[in-house]
Amino acid sequence: MIDRPTHRSLLRNALLATCMSLLAACASVPFDYPRDTSLAIPAVPDSEIGAVALAWQREHGEQSGFLGLSDGVDALGARLRLLELARESVDAQYFILKKDQAGALFAAGLLAAADRGVRVRLLVDDIFSPGVDAAFTLMATHPNIEVRLFNPLARQRLKYLGFLTDFKRANRRMHNKSFTVDGGISIVGGRNIGEEYFEINQDVKFDDYEVLAIGEIVQEIQGGFDKFWNSDLSVPIEAFGVEVDPAVLDEWRVGLREQIEGQRNGIYATALDSRLLRDIKEGVVKPVVAQADLYTDAPDKLQAAVGDDETAVLANELGRRLRASEREVVIVTPYFIPQDSGARLVETLLARGVRVVIVTNSLASTNHIPVHAGYARYRKRLLRAGAEFFEIRADAVGDKNNAWGHRPETMTLHSKASVVDRETVFIGSLNFDPRSIYINTEMGLFIESADVGDAFTREIFQTLSKVTWQVELDERGALRWVFDDGEQREVVDTEPGAGAWRKLQVAFYRLLPIESQL
């Protein structure tokens, strides 16, 4: 006997069929879309930036020059000024590019450069830049602009449903960040393109760090960009068939120019009038001369098995340098999940008498609570071994407005840096967590200079007393947090500044086996 279908079973079958059609619709990504191979354009004397870079190389040979970009105003201003000076090429590679004021100013700079005949190549990862397809497609109608998405999701129906149906691939992301103009000057570090990374009118201040580089190292950065640009995982935006009217580009161009003109006394003008840019122009600040090396994971890392040590190029190099340390290691990272292997490395260093200092986010300051849950598993263990932990105070924003006339409410650490024996400084995109080490691709610079290393370390320690809690173990072996800036001392025995809801979330996430995906 065959049962007749009930209304409930019919509804269930209809829902199942709908879900299956959606899943099928999200299964295809146009990785085979035609694309041309292209390579970075080297510095040429016809460009102002190129001429400066070539003169630098004649004077300093293999040594490069570096300027720190710790302030959001300086970081945005440097990009906008370089875009104004561009004459040959712009290569930009980012994990995130948002449709906000910072993104609009950056896009306007790219478009203006392209209008002057500059070749623009824009490569963006395809997860955390929502709603940009039409804008990217419109930009790509310009004959001098190419836009590619890295390891993209399908677009047929629901884009982010593809993340679930193709999780194994879609979970692997390009986290690299670099910006190079005219083959002569690059910016490398932890910032994406978005308001929070430049501290624009945000309730949360992202404390970030980058370096502006000139010299031979720029050629290495260009080579790293080319590997990703020409990868099979790099798909032209045109492959997704987003319909746009090229004529709208003129309207968009006018709108962006009006937006910039309207900010001549606002964000745009403030960025271009940054103190660092003025000091560079007046000769007050000059790049630090140092030997440096770039290490970058290859695009193929995303196609290898998770945990394949051979593909973790940057993490392996950083680990090698940490193991070779003799006196002191300082690690600055927003997310610290060492796993057992990393914890054993720290314990080995401490047993040899190497001082290990770790600066990271507190529960109150972090923007990823699950990550804090993973970090908390190792905190007591490493404190017992002798490691020093400093956690960012969420309220360390000061009592003055920032350069944009806005005072944020919360401080969040986003810088990724390390110093080994005060002789080697690492600046890049790598966090100390499994996602950066095993899942995503990363890049970073190792700057070899005792002067830079010592100055950078001193600056870190001078800042710690003002913006961090030092985490300690009391006489009972329980955690306590101490703040002491020389004027006031405060000691608490629970996660400072964190509300009950955050603490409850940490307790929940610590029950889940999610550490390897964080």
TIVEXKOL-400749 format. One record per residue (C-alpha): x, y, z; residue in one letter. Coordinates in pm, 1 decimal. Layout:
N
xx / yy / zz / code
X / Y / Z / a;
...
//
This chain:
518
xx / yy / zz / code
0.0 / 0.0 / 0.0 / m;
131.7 / 341.8 / -94.4 / i;
48.8 / 629.3 / 138.7 / d;
-95.4 / 939.5 / -14.8 / r;
118.6 / 1246.5 / 48.6 / p;
-7.1 / 1469.9 / 326.3 / t;
-8.4 / 1847.8 / 314.1 / h;
281.5 / 1843.6 / 558.5 / r;
490.1 / 1607.4 / 344.0 / s;
409.0 / 1809.5 / 31.8 / l;
526.0 / 2125.3 / 206.7 / l;
838.2 / 1950.1 / 330.1 / r;
917.4 / 1822.4 / -18.5 / n;
859.4 / 2166.0 / -169.2 / a;
1093.5 / 2326.8 / 83.7 / l;
1351.4 / 2056.8 / 20.0 / l;
1327.8 / 2109.1 / -356.5 / a;
1363.7 / 2485.0 / -310.8 / t;
1669.1 / 2440.8 / -88.7 / c;
1825.0 / 2198.3 / -335.9 / m;
1772.1 / 2440.8 / -622.3 / s;
1931.4 / 2718.1 / -420.0 / l;
2225.7 / 2495.3 / -334.6 / l;
2267.9 / 2398.2 / -697.7 / a;
2247.4 / 2761.8 / -803.1 / a;
2529.4 / 2849.5 / -567.2 / c;
2760.6 / 2568.3 / -674.4 / a;
2929.4 / 2729.8 / -975.0 / s;
3214.2 / 2981.1 / -969.1 / v;
3357.7 / 3103.0 / -1304.3 / p;
3722.6 / 3023.4 / -1233.0 / f;
3772.3 / 2951.0 / -1604.1 / d;
3671.0 / 3302.5 / -1711.2 / y;
3926.7 / 3440.8 / -1961.1 / p;
4186.4 / 3673.8 / -1816.4 / r;
4516.2 / 3822.1 / -1926.3 / d;
4839.0 / 3773.6 / -1737.4 / t;
5001.4 / 4101.3 / -1638.7 / s;
5306.0 / 4198.1 / -1437.2 / l;
5399.2 / 4492.4 / -1218.4 / a;
5544.6 / 4798.5 / -1387.5 / i;
5888.3 / 4889.8 / -1245.8 / p;
5977.5 / 5240.1 / -1136.4 / a;
6060.4 / 5481.9 / -1416.4 / v;
6214.9 / 5831.1 / -1396.8 / p;
5919.1 / 5992.1 / -1577.9 / d;
5713.8 / 5951.3 / -1259.6 / s;
5784.9 / 6169.4 / -956.1 / e;
5750.4 / 5866.1 / -728.8 / i;
5959.2 / 5654.8 / -964.6 / g;
6233.3 / 5915.8 / -981.2 / a;
6251.6 / 5936.4 / -601.6 / v;
6261.2 / 5555.6 / -575.5 / a;
6536.9 / 5520.0 / -835.2 / l;
6742.6 / 5791.1 / -664.6 / a;
6698.3 / 5605.7 / -333.8 / w;
6822.9 / 5280.6 / -486.4 / q;
7127.7 / 5451.4 / -639.2 / r;
7219.6 / 5589.9 / -296.9 / e;
7129.1 / 5295.9 / -72.2 / h;
7162.0 / 4989.6 / -295.7 / g;
6991.9 / 4682.8 / -145.8 / e;
6879.7 / 4864.8 / 166.8 / q;
6525.2 / 4997.8 / 177.4 / s;
6361.4 / 5287.0 / 360.9 / g;
6070.2 / 5272.3 / 604.9 / f;
5831.3 / 5513.9 / 772.0 / l;
5586.3 / 5397.5 / 1037.8 / g;
5214.3 / 5471.3 / 989.5 / l;
5054.6 / 5432.9 / 1330.9 / s;
4798.8 / 5711.7 / 1296.0 / d;
4482.7 / 5670.7 / 1089.5 / g;
4509.6 / 6025.0 / 949.5 / v;
4864.1 / 5960.1 / 827.5 / d;
4768.8 / 5622.4 / 678.9 / a;
4475.9 / 5760.7 / 479.7 / l;
4662.6 / 6076.6 / 382.9 / g;
4960.1 / 5877.7 / 253.5 / a;
4734.9 / 5670.9 / 27.2 / r;
4546.1 / 5971.7 / -107.6 / l;
4865.8 / 6166.8 / -173.5 / r;
5028.7 / 5871.8 / -350.0 / l;
4719.1 / 5832.0 / -567.0 / l;
4739.1 / 6200.3 / -660.9 / e;
5105.2 / 6155.8 / -760.4 / l;
5055.6 / 5828.8 / -951.0 / a;
5156.6 / 5843.1 / -1316.6 / r;
5223.7 / 5482.7 / -1422.2 / e;
5056.9 / 5218.3 / -1206.3 / s;
4861.5 / 5140.5 / -890.5 / v;
4844.8 / 4787.2 / -747.8 / d;
4613.4 / 4743.4 / -447.2 / a;
4551.0 / 4413.9 / -266.2 / q;
4310.9 / 4403.3 / 30.6 / y;
4111.4 / 4165.6 / 245.8 / f;
3834.1 / 4425.0 / 292.0 / i;
3729.2 / 4730.0 / 90.4 / l;
3410.8 / 4887.6 / 223.6 / k;
3147.6 / 5112.4 / 66.0 / k;
3191.5 / 5388.4 / 324.4 / d;
3364.0 / 5726.9 / 330.8 / q;
3712.4 / 5575.2 / 334.5 / a;
3623.7 / 5336.8 / 52.8 / g;
3469.8 / 5618.2 / -150.9 / a;
3779.1 / 5838.4 / -114.5 / l;
4003.6 / 5547.6 / -209.1 / f;
3787.4 / 5460.3 / -511.4 / a;
3782.3 / 5825.0 / -617.1 / a;
4161.7 / 5830.0 / -605.5 / g;
4183.2 / 5515.7 / -817.2 / l;
3939.5 / 5655.5 / -1071.8 / l;
4119.2 / 5991.6 / -1092.7 / a;
4449.2 / 5810.9 / -1145.6 / a;
4297.5 / 5596.7 / -1420.5 / a;
4164.2 / 5911.8 / -1588.7 / d;
4523.9 / 6035.0 / -1608.3 / r;
4624.5 / 5715.5 / -1788.1 / g;
4749.8 / 5520.9 / -1486.2 / v;
4704.9 / 5143.1 / -1499.5 / r;
4505.7 / 5032.6 / -1192.9 / v;
4487.9 / 4672.5 / -1069.1 / r;
4256.4 / 4616.9 / -771.9 / l;
4247.2 / 4274.1 / -604.5 / l;
4003.1 / 4217.6 / -316.3 / v;
3909.8 / 3908.6 / -118.1 / d;
3544.9 / 3815.3 / -163.7 / d;
3399.5 / 3770.7 / 183.0 / i;
3382.6 / 4086.5 / 393.6 / f;
3325.4 / 4352.9 / 126.0 / s;
2947.2 / 4326.5 / 81.1 / p;
2748.6 / 4510.6 / -181.9 / g;
3045.4 / 4611.1 / -397.6 / v;
2976.8 / 4408.5 / -712.5 / d;
2802.0 / 4687.7 / -904.3 / a;
3061.5 / 4946.6 / -800.3 / a;
3353.7 / 4718.9 / -888.0 / f;
3193.1 / 4628.2 / -1222.0 / t;
3138.5 / 4994.5 / -1298.9 / l;
3500.8 / 5075.1 / -1216.0 / m;
3614.6 / 4791.3 / -1441.9 / a;
3438.9 / 4950.8 / -1741.0 / t;
3718.4 / 5208.4 / -1731.5 / h;
3982.9 / 5102.8 / -1988.2 / p;
4262.4 / 5156.5 / -1734.9 / n;
4107.8 / 4970.1 / -1439.1 / i;
4097.0 / 4596.6 / -1376.0 / e;
3920.0 / 4452.1 / -1072.3 / v;
3950.8 / 4091.0 / -960.3 / r;
3793.3 / 3903.5 / -668.7 / l;
4000.5 / 3642.1 / -492.5 / f;
3853.7 / 3296.5 / -429.8 / n;
3500.3 / 3429.1 / -487.8 / p;
3164.7 / 3283.6 / -396.6 / l;
2904.7 / 3210.4 / -662.7 / a;
2658.5 / 3486.8 / -744.3 / r;
2363.5 / 3312.5 / -914.4 / q;
2116.5 / 3342.9 / -625.8 / r;
2227.8 / 3399.6 / -269.4 / l;
2597.7 / 3481.8 / -252.0 / k;
2659.7 / 3391.9 / 111.3 / y;
2468.3 / 3065.0 / 86.6 / l;
2766.2 / 2958.0 / -121.7 / g;
2983.0 / 2995.1 / 186.9 / f;
2784.7 / 2715.2 / 350.8 / l;
2750.4 / 2487.9 / 49.9 / t;
3119.2 / 2516.6 / -43.8 / d;
3260.9 / 2577.4 / 303.9 / f;
3584.8 / 2382.7 / 259.0 / k;
3695.4 / 2615.7 / -20.5 / r;
3514.8 / 2933.7 / 79.9 / a;
3662.3 / 2928.7 / 430.0 / n;
4011.5 / 2981.0 / 283.0 / r;
4076.3 / 3353.8 / 240.8 / r;
4337.9 / 3598.8 / 114.7 / m;
4427.3 / 3818.7 / 413.9 / h;
4716.7 / 4003.9 / 243.7 / n;
4727.9 / 4383.9 / 234.9 / k;
4955.0 / 4587.0 / 10.3 / s;
4940.2 / 4910.8 / -187.5 / f;
5206.3 / 5006.7 / -444.1 / t;
5226.2 / 5314.7 / -665.8 / v;
5447.6 / 5360.6 / -972.7 / d;
5667.9 / 5067.6 / -869.9 / g;
5841.6 / 5298.8 / -624.1 / g;
5654.9 / 5319.7 / -293.0 / i;
5445.7 / 5062.5 / -106.4 / s;
5234.8 / 5049.5 / 209.3 / i;
5222.4 / 4717.4 / 396.2 / v;
5066.3 / 4624.1 / 728.2 / g;
4738.5 / 4540.9 / 894.6 / g;
4491.1 / 4798.1 / 762.6 / r;
4202.3 / 4727.3 / 529.7 / n;
4012.5 / 5003.6 / 348.2 / i;
3728.1 / 5108.0 / 576.4 / g;
3639.3 / 5387.5 / 814.3 / e;
3733.6 / 5200.4 / 1131.4 / e;
4088.4 / 5140.9 / 1006.6 / y;
4142.5 / 5514.8 / 963.8 / f;
3947.6 / 5609.9 / 1278.9 / e;
3682.1 / 5800.4 / 1084.2 / i;
3365.8 / 5874.6 / 1283.2 / n;
3360.7 / 5534.6 / 1448.9 / q;
3258.1 / 5441.5 / 1800.1 / d;
3547.2 / 5193.0 / 1801.8 / v;
3906.6 / 5306.4 / 1749.2 / k;
4115.3 / 5043.7 / 1571.2 / f;
4475.1 / 5075.1 / 1685.1 / d;
4666.5 / 4968.3 / 1375.5 / d;
5014.0 / 4986.5 / 1227.8 / y;
5171.3 / 4988.4 / 880.7 / e;
5494.9 / 5090.5 / 715.9 / v;
5551.8 / 5298.8 / 405.7 / l;
5839.8 / 5141.8 / 214.5 / a;
6075.8 / 5262.1 / -55.9 / i;
6368.8 / 5089.5 / -222.8 / g;
6443.5 / 4734.5 / -331.9 / e;
6178.5 / 4582.6 / -101.6 / i;
5909.0 / 4735.7 / -325.0 / v;
6010.6 / 4499.4 / -605.4 / q;
5953.0 / 4203.6 / -372.6 / e;
5610.3 / 4341.2 / -278.9 / i;
5526.2 / 4378.8 / -648.3 / q;
5630.0 / 4019.6 / -711.5 / g;
5404.6 / 3901.3 / -430.2 / g;
5112.1 / 4094.1 / -576.9 / f;
5168.4 / 3944.5 / -922.0 / d;
5149.5 / 3588.7 / -783.0 / k;
4800.5 / 3654.5 / -650.0 / f;
4683.3 / 3866.0 / -942.7 / w;
4768.9 / 3594.5 / -1193.5 / n;
4643.9 / 3306.1 / -979.8 / s;
4362.1 / 3081.4 / -1101.8 / d;
4174.4 / 3185.9 / -786.8 / l;
4174.1 / 3550.5 / -897.9 / s;
3855.0 / 3606.7 / -1100.9 / v;
3775.6 / 3922.4 / -1303.3 / p;
3465.5 / 4102.1 / -1177.1 / i;
3318.9 / 4082.5 / -1529.5 / e;
3284.4 / 3704.9 / -1485.8 / a;
2978.3 / 3752.7 / -1266.9 / f;
2772.7 / 3929.3 / -1532.1 / g;
2658.0 / 4222.3 / -1322.3 / v;
2478.9 / 4458.6 / -1557.4 / e;
2587.4 / 4821.2 / -1540.2 / v;
2562.1 / 5115.4 / -1775.1 / d;
2914.3 / 5242.5 / -1854.4 / p;
2767.8 / 5588.7 / -1896.1 / a;
2692.2 / 5586.8 / -1524.1 / v;
3067.4 / 5596.1 / -1462.9 / l;
3064.6 / 5962.4 / -1563.9 / d;
2785.8 / 6032.6 / -1315.4 / e;
2974.3 / 5840.6 / -1047.5 / w;
3293.8 / 6029.4 / -1127.7 / r;
3112.2 / 6360.7 / -1084.8 / v;
2953.5 / 6240.9 / -762.3 / g;
3287.9 / 6132.5 / -617.5 / l;
3447.9 / 6461.5 / -713.6 / r;
3163.7 / 6651.4 / -550.1 / e;
3206.8 / 6439.2 / -240.8 / q;
3575.5 / 6523.0 / -229.8 / i;
3512.2 / 6892.8 / -296.5 / e;
3260.1 / 6891.7 / -13.8 / g;
3531.4 / 6758.8 / 214.3 / q;
3802.5 / 7005.0 / 126.6 / r;
3773.3 / 7123.0 / 484.7 / n;
3680.1 / 6777.1 / 614.1 / g;
3813.0 / 6423.4 / 590.3 / i;
3996.0 / 6461.4 / 258.0 / y;
4170.7 / 6784.2 / 354.3 / a;
4253.9 / 6659.2 / 703.6 / t;
4412.6 / 6342.7 / 566.5 / a;
4621.7 / 6527.7 / 307.5 / l;
4728.8 / 6776.8 / 574.7 / d;
4853.6 / 6506.8 / 811.6 / s;
5153.5 / 6604.6 / 1019.3 / r;
5356.2 / 6312.1 / 889.0 / l;
5310.3 / 6421.2 / 526.6 / l;
5409.1 / 6776.8 / 617.6 / r;
5715.2 / 6654.3 / 807.3 / d;
5821.0 / 6437.2 / 512.4 / i;
5781.4 / 6727.6 / 269.9 / k;
5979.1 / 6962.0 / 496.9 / e;
6253.2 / 6706.5 / 556.3 / g;
6181.7 / 6679.4 / 928.9 / v;
6114.0 / 6305.5 / 896.0 / v;
6316.3 / 6076.0 / 673.7 / k;
6282.4 / 5703.8 / 608.7 / p;
6487.1 / 5472.0 / 828.3 / v;
6743.0 / 5283.1 / 620.8 / v;
6745.0 / 4906.6 / 678.4 / a;
6776.3 / 4567.1 / 516.4 / q;
6439.6 / 4391.6 / 480.9 / a;
6282.1 / 4077.6 / 340.5 / d;
5925.0 / 4007.4 / 231.7 / l;
5765.2 / 3670.6 / 303.6 / y;
5427.5 / 3584.2 / 160.3 / t;
5222.5 / 3269.2 / 146.8 / d;
5147.7 / 3154.9 / -207.5 / a;
4791.5 / 3143.2 / -344.8 / p;
4830.3 / 2763.9 / -361.2 / d;
4809.8 / 2755.2 / 19.0 / k;
4432.0 / 2789.5 / -14.9 / l;
4418.8 / 2473.5 / -225.9 / q;
4640.3 / 2265.2 / 3.2 / a;
4514.5 / 2070.7 / 303.2 / a;
4453.9 / 2278.4 / 615.2 / v;
4754.7 / 2233.4 / 840.2 / g;
5002.3 / 2168.0 / 559.3 / d;
5313.1 / 2318.1 / 719.2 / d;
5495.8 / 2357.3 / 387.3 / e;
5243.3 / 2615.6 / 265.8 / t;
5260.7 / 2828.9 / 583.2 / a;
5559.3 / 3022.3 / 446.5 / v;
5524.1 / 3336.2 / 657.9 / l;
5432.4 / 3158.7 / 981.9 / a;
5724.2 / 2918.5 / 938.9 / n;
5969.5 / 3204.0 / 892.3 / e;
5835.4 / 3392.3 / 1192.9 / l;
5851.7 / 3073.5 / 1400.8 / g;
6211.3 / 3016.5 / 1293.9 / r;
6309.5 / 3365.0 / 1402.5 / r;
6128.8 / 3331.4 / 1735.7 / l;
6303.2 / 3001.7 / 1808.4 / r;
6639.6 / 3164.9 / 1730.9 / a;
6581.5 / 3451.3 / 1977.2 / s;
6834.0 / 3490.7 / 2257.5 / e;
6706.4 / 3766.5 / 2485.3 / r;
6356.9 / 3900.8 / 2420.4 / e;
6046.9 / 3848.3 / 2209.9 / v;
5764.5 / 4103.7 / 2192.9 / v;
5443.6 / 3998.0 / 2015.9 / i;
5168.0 / 4247.8 / 1936.0 / v;
4858.0 / 4078.5 / 1795.7 / t;
4482.1 / 4135.8 / 1819.6 / p;
4417.5 / 3761.9 / 1828.1 / y;
4644.2 / 3525.9 / 2021.8 / f;
4557.9 / 3155.1 / 2002.8 / i;
4893.6 / 2973.7 / 2010.6 / p;
4750.9 / 2619.5 / 2020.7 / q;
4962.0 / 2358.0 / 2194.6 / d;
5253.3 / 2385.3 / 1951.6 / s;
5278.5 / 2763.0 / 1994.4 / g;
5240.2 / 2739.1 / 2370.9 / a;
5525.4 / 2486.9 / 2383.1 / r;
5738.7 / 2722.9 / 2173.7 / l;
5678.0 / 3005.5 / 2422.1 / v;
5752.8 / 2773.8 / 2715.3 / e;
6077.4 / 2664.0 / 2549.7 / t;
6187.2 / 3024.0 / 2502.4 / l;
6105.6 / 3109.7 / 2862.7 / l;
6293.9 / 2803.2 / 2988.8 / a;
6601.4 / 2931.0 / 2799.9 / r;
6573.8 / 3266.9 / 2977.6 / g;
6420.3 / 3458.3 / 2685.8 / v;
6174.3 / 3725.9 / 2796.2 / r;
5837.7 / 3685.1 / 2618.4 / v;
5591.4 / 3977.0 / 2615.7 / v;
5249.0 / 3939.4 / 2454.5 / i;
5022.6 / 4237.9 / 2386.6 / v;
4668.7 / 4155.4 / 2277.8 / t;
4304.9 / 4253.3 / 2321.5 / n;
4113.8 / 4222.6 / 2646.6 / s;
3765.2 / 4072.8 / 2650.4 / l;
3622.6 / 4425.4 / 2662.5 / a;
3827.1 / 4549.9 / 2366.0 / s;
3817.2 / 4251.5 / 2130.8 / t;
3595.0 / 4255.1 / 1824.7 / n;
3587.6 / 3872.5 / 1810.6 / h;
3463.1 / 3715.4 / 2133.1 / i;
3508.7 / 3353.2 / 2012.4 / p;
3879.0 / 3431.1 / 1960.8 / v;
3906.8 / 3552.4 / 2320.0 / h;
3759.7 / 3221.5 / 2432.0 / a;
4037.0 / 3040.6 / 2245.9 / g;
4304.6 / 3273.4 / 2388.3 / y;
4178.1 / 3231.9 / 2745.6 / a;
4258.8 / 2859.2 / 2734.7 / r;
4633.9 / 2935.8 / 2726.2 / y;
4661.8 / 3244.1 / 2945.2 / r;
4722.3 / 3078.9 / 3285.2 / k;
4949.5 / 2812.8 / 3140.1 / r;
5183.6 / 3068.2 / 2985.0 / l;
5170.5 / 3301.2 / 3284.3 / l;
5287.3 / 3013.4 / 3503.9 / r;
5575.6 / 2958.4 / 3261.7 / a;
5677.3 / 3324.1 / 3297.6 / g;
5523.4 / 3499.4 / 2998.1 / a;
5410.5 / 3860.9 / 3039.8 / e;
5061.3 / 3947.4 / 2915.5 / f;
4927.4 / 4295.6 / 2849.3 / f;
4565.0 / 4342.8 / 2739.8 / e;
4431.3 / 4659.3 / 2579.7 / i;
4202.5 / 4874.4 / 2793.1 / r;
3879.7 / 4921.8 / 2601.0 / a;
3844.9 / 5271.1 / 2748.4 / d;
4196.5 / 5387.0 / 2652.6 / a;
4066.5 / 5637.8 / 2398.1 / v;
4158.1 / 5956.3 / 2582.7 / g;
3937.1 / 6254.5 / 2651.6 / d;
3994.3 / 6447.2 / 2328.3 / k;
3836.6 / 6425.3 / 1985.8 / n;
4041.9 / 6271.6 / 1708.8 / n;
4153.1 / 6453.4 / 1395.6 / a;
3809.3 / 6403.7 / 1241.0 / w;
3636.6 / 6576.9 / 1536.2 / g;
3504.2 / 6253.5 / 1685.0 / h;
3586.0 / 6070.3 / 2008.5 / r;
3544.6 / 5692.0 / 1992.2 / p;
3410.8 / 5500.6 / 2289.9 / e;
3621.9 / 5185.1 / 2264.2 / t;
3979.5 / 5096.9 / 2173.6 / m;
4047.6 / 4774.4 / 1979.5 / t;
4394.2 / 4649.4 / 1892.3 / l;
4436.8 / 4553.3 / 1524.8 / h;
4815.7 / 4586.9 / 1483.1 / s;
5022.8 / 4282.0 / 1392.1 / k;
5388.4 / 4322.5 / 1486.4 / a;
5672.6 / 4140.3 / 1659.2 / s;
6023.9 / 4230.5 / 1769.1 / v;
6299.0 / 3971.5 / 1817.3 / v;
6596.8 / 4066.6 / 2036.2 / d;
6532.3 / 4431.8 / 1947.1 / r;
6706.3 / 4364.7 / 1616.0 / e;
6431.1 / 4232.8 / 1385.7 / t;
6088.8 / 4393.3 / 1347.2 / v;
5802.7 / 4208.2 / 1181.5 / f;
5513.2 / 4408.3 / 1032.6 / i;
5238.5 / 4241.5 / 832.2 / g;
4893.2 / 4086.8 / 815.9 / s;
4956.2 / 3772.2 / 1024.5 / l;
4769.5 / 3718.4 / 1351.0 / n;
4891.8 / 3463.2 / 1605.1 / f;
4602.4 / 3226.0 / 1551.6 / d;
4527.7 / 2907.4 / 1354.5 / p;
4334.2 / 3094.5 / 1085.9 / r;
4633.7 / 3308.3 / 985.1 / s;
4881.3 / 3023.7 / 1020.4 / i;
4693.4 / 2741.4 / 848.4 / y;
4379.3 / 2868.4 / 670.4 / i;
4435.8 / 3213.9 / 516.2 / n;
4722.8 / 3352.0 / 309.6 / t;
4932.9 / 3620.5 / 478.9 / e;
5225.2 / 3851.0 / 405.1 / m;
5472.9 / 4053.9 / 605.7 / g;
5808.3 / 4230.9 / 622.9 / l;
6107.9 / 4147.8 / 840.0 / f;
6306.3 / 4467.8 / 892.3 / i;
6661.6 / 4405.9 / 1014.5 / e;
6784.0 / 4699.1 / 1221.0 / s;
6900.6 / 4725.7 / 1581.4 / a;
6812.3 / 5096.6 / 1581.4 / d;
6459.9 / 5034.2 / 1450.4 / v;
6409.2 / 4734.0 / 1678.8 / g;
6522.6 / 4916.2 / 1990.1 / d;
6318.8 / 5229.6 / 1914.9 / a;
6008.8 / 5027.8 / 1826.9 / f;
6034.9 / 4819.7 / 2145.2 / t;
6085.5 / 5126.4 / 2363.1 / r;
5778.8 / 5287.9 / 2208.7 / e;
5572.1 / 4976.3 / 2280.0 / i;
5677.3 / 4963.4 / 2646.6 / f;
5623.2 / 5336.5 / 2695.6 / q;
5269.1 / 5297.9 / 2562.2 / t;
5177.0 / 4984.8 / 2759.1 / l;
5144.9 / 5158.3 / 3095.8 / s;
4894.8 / 5405.0 / 2947.5 / k;
4665.8 / 5173.7 / 2750.2 / v;
4686.7 / 4820.4 / 2891.6 / t;
4609.9 / 4600.1 / 3187.1 / w;
4894.3 / 4369.5 / 3288.3 / q;
4758.2 / 4022.5 / 3353.8 / v;
4911.5 / 3842.8 / 3651.0 / e;
4858.7 / 3543.1 / 3877.9 / l;
4794.0 / 3624.4 / 4241.9 / d;
4921.0 / 3424.9 / 4538.5 / e;
4633.5 / 3176.3 / 4492.8 / r;
4710.0 / 3126.4 / 4124.5 / g;
4402.3 / 3320.5 / 4016.2 / a;
4404.8 / 3583.4 / 3740.7 / l;
4417.7 / 3950.6 / 3823.0 / r;
4447.3 / 4260.9 / 3607.2 / w;
4668.5 / 4552.2 / 3713.3 / v;
4671.3 / 4903.0 / 3568.5 / f;
4949.5 / 5133.7 / 3685.1 / d;
5042.4 / 5441.3 / 3482.0 / d;
5252.7 / 5598.2 / 3758.3 / g;
4970.4 / 5821.4 / 3873.4 / e;
4699.9 / 5572.2 / 3960.6 / q;
4696.0 / 5200.5 / 4034.1 / r;
4394.7 / 4975.9 / 3988.5 / e;
4366.2 / 4602.3 / 4053.4 / v;
4066.6 / 4387.8 / 3955.4 / v;
4004.9 / 4013.2 / 3975.3 / d;
3767.0 / 3974.6 / 3681.1 / t;
3785.5 / 4058.7 / 3309.6 / e;
3797.5 / 4442.8 / 3329.7 / p;
3536.3 / 4644.7 / 3144.8 / g;
3355.7 / 4337.2 / 3012.3 / a;
2984.9 / 4300.7 / 3080.8 / g;
2804.0 / 3986.0 / 3185.5 / a;
2689.7 / 3911.7 / 2829.2 / w;
3046.2 / 3904.3 / 2694.1 / r;
3158.9 / 3679.9 / 2978.7 / k;
2866.6 / 3445.8 / 2916.0 / l;
2957.4 / 3422.6 / 2547.0 / q;
3316.3 / 3333.0 / 2633.1 / v;
3196.0 / 3058.0 / 2865.5 / a;
2975.8 / 2921.0 / 2586.9 / f;
3244.4 / 2932.1 / 2315.8 / y;
3496.3 / 2759.3 / 2542.1 / r;
3265.7 / 2455.2 / 2536.8 / l;
3282.8 / 2431.5 / 2156.8 / l;
3561.3 / 2267.8 / 1950.1 / p;
3604.5 / 2568.7 / 1719.9 / i;
3962.7 / 2670.9 / 1795.0 / e;
4107.9 / 2547.3 / 1465.7 / s;
3868.3 / 2771.1 / 1266.7 / q;
3937.1 / 3095.2 / 1457.7 / l;
//
